[in-house]
Amino acid sequence: MSASSPETPLSLKTPGWLDWYENPSKPEFRLPQGTVDTHCHVFGPQAEFPFAPERKYTPCDGGSAELFALRDHLGIDRNVIVQATCHGADNSAMVDAVRAADGRARGIVTVRPDVSENELLDLHTAGVRGVRFNFVRRLVDTSPKDDLRTIARKVAPLGWHVVLYFESADLPELEGFFGSLPTPLVVDHMGRPDVTRPVDGPEFTRFLRFVESGDVWVKVTCPERLSVRGPAALAGERHAYTDVVPFGRRVVREFPDRVLWGTDWPHPNLTDHMPDDGLLVDHVPHLAVTAEEQHKLLVANPMSLYWPGEDV
Ligand code: 0GY
């Protein structure tokens, strides 16, 4: 469906594009056995899986081989591979990666409202368990609610969930729509809080009340994307993105059974630095401070959502 012909010229990366970190450090924090990275992507490789014409950026390649190498390096067991917007609604790179993981990955797709039942069944068989709705304006042109409602109605019978990506300022406008969807909801990156605002202020509190209002799960992901302070740590310490910690910590404390963790590799659209993925793992024990919280965040919660009934 998407293989490029030998004549297809490869597109150049978006100017200023930051490539993923080549030699990530070994984390000090040992991830528990069975850890699931619930938010990562694959980019191409472009020669095999061309990027979508409607994309808003052209990334470097980041295929399944590199993703699985990182998985093994960090001590992760399984991945949930989320369709990246640079591939539009052509899920073939992501599905190919899920298949290559041989049972150790699940997928989240982007589909159009006219997707057929048979296409959805094929995706389910391949390992897909959710669909992503993206409301971030720099990534997608439109997100028509009627189309999204149609998609949600089609995937609900498969037991899938909807992954939501939005900016925190848009939650008041979107909340009613989210609440009307017939599936569990999984929110990317804690709803992208402005971490310069108080963690107990009205904006983040509103987000937490939204989480409380239904079957809503939260990815406590992307400190590197949300941080204003950045990766600077005290000399000799491996604790980066400290300004994001109170937000992640509050979510884990209030909803220990509905939080998920992930790397966001290969980290699309970062502009000031590319994180050392080893440091992202060392961020985890600041969010989930007890062994019980860590096991829920990293193993039990994602297993119940993506591999229900399966033992680690
Ligand atoms: C993320 C965040 C971003 C991009 C995408 O699919 C994507 O292109 O998800 C972003 O630019 O904030 O979750 O990887």
Boltz pocket constraint, residues with backbone or C-beta under 6 A from the ligand:
constraints:
  - pocket:
      binder: B
      contacts: [[A, 41], [A, 82], [A, 83], [A, 84], [A, 85], [A, 86], [A, 139], [A, 188], [A, 264], [A, 267], [A, 268], [A, 269]]
      max_distance: 6.0
